[in-house]
Amino acid sequence: MAVTINLWDASAYLETTEDMLAYLDEAARSGDPALLQAALGDIAKAKGMAEVASSAGVGRESLYKSLSTTGNPSFQTTAKVIDALGGQLSVTPKTPAA
């Protein structure tokens, strides 16, 4: 019996701004820059890469490249994309590990 495996695409499940920002917040809380980058890419894909790029003031191709698995987005690009998605950056004390 053959097993069929489908890739899971988070962008297909991000329907509202609240969903997108909650997803992004959890990725940011992980402390893993690669996970944050992947979440930004998923959200930009769900919202429309061209729309996000335009709102962030960056080129669409540049945004695709920055948010790819091999990309290395600058902090400025990351901040612009978060702003374009309706979010804002903040820093809070770490929660002690349980």
ROTOR-681438 format. One record per residue (C-alpha): residue number from 1; x, y, z; residue in one letter. Coordinates in pm, whole numbers, plus 50000, padded with zeros to 5 digits. Layout:
<r k="NUM" x="X" y="Y" z="Z" r="A"/>
...
END
This chain:
<r k="1" x="50000" y="50000" z="50000" r="M"/>
<r k="2" x="50148" y="50332" z="49891" r="A"/>
<r k="3" x="50148" y="50624" z="50131" r="V"/>
<r k="4" x="50063" y="50965" z="49991" r="T"/>
<r k="5" x="50210" y="51264" z="50169" r="I"/>
<r k="6" x="50096" y="51617" z="50094" r="N"/>
<r k="7" x="50289" y="51924" z="50195" r="L"/>
<r k="8" x="50105" y="52131" z="50451" r="W"/>
<r k="9" x="50071" y="52498" z="50355" r="D"/>
<r k="10" x="49999" y="52727" z="50651" r="A"/>
<r k="11" x="49899" y="53010" z="50417" r="S"/>
<r k="12" x="49586" y="52817" z="50319" r="A"/>
<r k="13" x="49458" y="52845" z="50677" r="Y"/>
<r k="14" x="49537" y="53210" z="50749" r="L"/>
<r k="15" x="49210" y="53382" z="50667" r="E"/>
<r k="16" x="49184" y="53686" z="50895" r="T"/>
<r k="17" x="49425" y="53954" z="51009" r="T"/>
<r k="18" x="49380" y="53822" z="51363" r="E"/>
<r k="19" x="49482" y="53470" z="51248" r="D"/>
<r k="20" x="49787" y="53610" z="51073" r="M"/>
<r k="21" x="49903" y="53823" z="51363" r="L"/>
<r k="22" x="49849" y="53543" z="51617" r="A"/>
<r k="23" x="50053" y="53307" z="51398" r="Y"/>
<r k="24" x="50328" y="53568" z="51362" r="L"/>
<r k="25" x="50328" y="53637" z="51737" r="D"/>
<r k="26" x="50375" y="53267" z="51818" r="E"/>
<r k="27" x="50657" y="53242" z="51565" r="A"/>
<r k="28" x="50826" y="53547" z="51720" r="A"/>
<r k="29" x="50786" y="53405" z="52071" r="R"/>
<r k="30" x="50973" y="53092" z="51963" r="S"/>
<r k="31" x="51293" y="53294" z="51942" r="G"/>
<r k="32" x="51382" y="53117" z="51616" r="D"/>
<r k="33" x="51459" y="53372" z="51340" r="P"/>
<r k="34" x="51406" y="53108" z="51068" r="A"/>
<r k="35" x="51059" y="53031" z="51203" r="L"/>
<r k="36" x="50972" y="53402" z="51213" r="L"/>
<r k="37" x="51093" y="53437" z="50855" r="Q"/>
<r k="38" x="50886" y="53137" z="50746" r="A"/>
<r k="39" x="50577" y="53274" z="50921" r="A"/>
<r k="40" x="50621" y="53610" z="50749" r="L"/>
<r k="41" x="50643" y="53426" z="50417" r="G"/>
<r k="42" x="50331" y="53221" z="50490" r="D"/>
<r k="43" x="50138" y="53532" z="50586" r="I"/>
<r k="44" x="50257" y="53732" z="50287" r="A"/>
<r k="45" x="50153" y="53444" z="50062" r="K"/>
<r k="46" x="49810" y="53425" z="50228" r="A"/>
<r k="47" x="49753" y="53799" z="50202" r="K"/>
<r k="48" x="49905" y="53831" z="49857" r="G"/>
<r k="49" x="50276" y="53883" z="49807" r="M"/>
<r k="50" x="50229" y="54175" z="49567" r="A"/>
<r k="51" x="49993" y="54353" z="49807" r="E"/>
<r k="52" x="50226" y="54307" z="50104" r="V"/>
<r k="53" x="50531" y="54414" z="49902" r="A"/>
<r k="54" x="50352" y="54727" z="49783" r="S"/>
<r k="55" x="50233" y="54816" z="50134" r="S"/>
<r k="56" x="50582" y="54756" z="50274" r="A"/>
<r k="57" x="50749" y="54959" z="50001" r="G"/>
<r k="58" x="50965" y="54675" z="49874" r="V"/>
<r k="59" x="50977" y="54496" z="49542" r="G"/>
<r k="60" x="50770" y="54178" z="49506" r="R"/>
<r k="61" x="51064" y="53972" z="49378" r="E"/>
<r k="62" x="51284" y="54109" z="49655" r="S"/>
<r k="63" x="51023" y="54012" z="49914" r="L"/>
<r k="64" x="50993" y="53660" z="49771" r="Y"/>
<r k="65" x="51371" y="53622" z="49788" r="K"/>
<r k="66" x="51399" y="53770" z="50140" r="S"/>
<r k="67" x="51128" y="53545" z="50282" r="L"/>
<r k="68" x="51244" y="53225" z="50109" r="S"/>
<r k="69" x="51418" y="52952" z="50306" r="T"/>
<r k="70" x="51752" y="53074" z="50171" r="T"/>
<r k="71" x="51671" y="53442" z="50215" r="G"/>
<r k="72" x="51816" y="53674" z="50474" r="N"/>
<r k="73" x="51575" y="53964" z="50525" r="P"/>
<r k="74" x="51712" y="54275" z="50690" r="S"/>
<r k="75" x="51557" y="54397" z="51012" r="F"/>
<r k="76" x="51425" y="54695" z="50814" r="Q"/>
<r k="77" x="51244" y="54466" z="50569" r="T"/>
<r k="78" x="51107" y="54254" z="50852" r="T"/>
<r k="79" x="50977" y="54563" z="51034" r="A"/>
<r k="80" x="50821" y="54703" z="50715" r="K"/>
<r k="81" x="50643" y="54373" z="50642" r="V"/>
<r k="82" x="50511" y="54347" z="50997" r="I"/>
<r k="83" x="50380" y="54703" z="50970" r="D"/>
<r k="84" x="50223" y="54628" z="50630" r="A"/>
<r k="85" x="50045" y="54332" z="50788" r="L"/>
<r k="86" x="49894" y="54556" z="51053" r="G"/>
<r k="87" x="50126" y="54449" z="51332" r="G"/>
<r k="88" x="50383" y="54626" z="51542" r="Q"/>
<r k="89" x="50702" y="54518" z="51708" r="L"/>
<r k="90" x="50731" y="54515" z="52086" r="S"/>
<r k="91" x="50966" y="54365" z="52340" r="V"/>
<r k="92" x="50850" y="54202" z="52661" r="T"/>
<r k="93" x="51035" y="54017" z="52935" r="P"/>
<r k="94" x="51084" y="53646" z="52874" r="K"/>
<r k="95" x="50845" y="53412" z="53047" r="T"/>
<r k="96" x="51038" y="53181" z="53279" r="P"/>
<r k="97" x="51056" y="52823" z="53155" r="A"/>
<r k="98" x="50823" y="52591" z="53344" r="A"/>
END
